[in-house]
Amino acid sequence: MFDATLAATVTGDDVDLALSVENTSDESRTLSFRNGQRAEFVAERPESGETVWRYGDTRVFTMALARVEFAPGETETYTATWDDAPSGEYRVRAWTVAEDASADAQTTVSVA
C-alpha cells in the first residue's frame, strides 16, 4: 500500500510541487512505469474543475520501461514546477503514473 502527500511552494508566479510517495506496508512494493514519467501534476480551477496546467503536456519522456522498488517505510519524492502561473486559487492534484498501483494527493494553491 502507498500513501502520498503533496506540498506546494509559491514564489512569485512559480509553483514548486513535490509529491512524496511512501510504502506504508511491511513488505517491499514495486511500481512499474511505461516511460520516464513518474508522476502527473494538474492545476484546476476549484469552482469549475477546468484544467489550467498539466505537467505532462509540455514534456517529452524517455520510452523505457522501469520498475521502482520501495522498501517498507521508504519514500520517493517526484517534483515539478509550474512556471508563470496566473494569479488565482487552484486545486492541484498529483498522482503516480505507475501501471500496477496508485498514490495520489491534492492541495490548494494561491498565486498572487
Salt bridges, closest charged atoms under 4 A:
GLU40 OE2 - ARG54 NE 3.79
GLU44 OE1 - ARG91 NE 2.93
GLU44 OE2 - ARG93 NH2 3.10
GLU50 OE1 - ARG45 NE 3.38
GLU99 OE2 - ARG34 NE 3.68
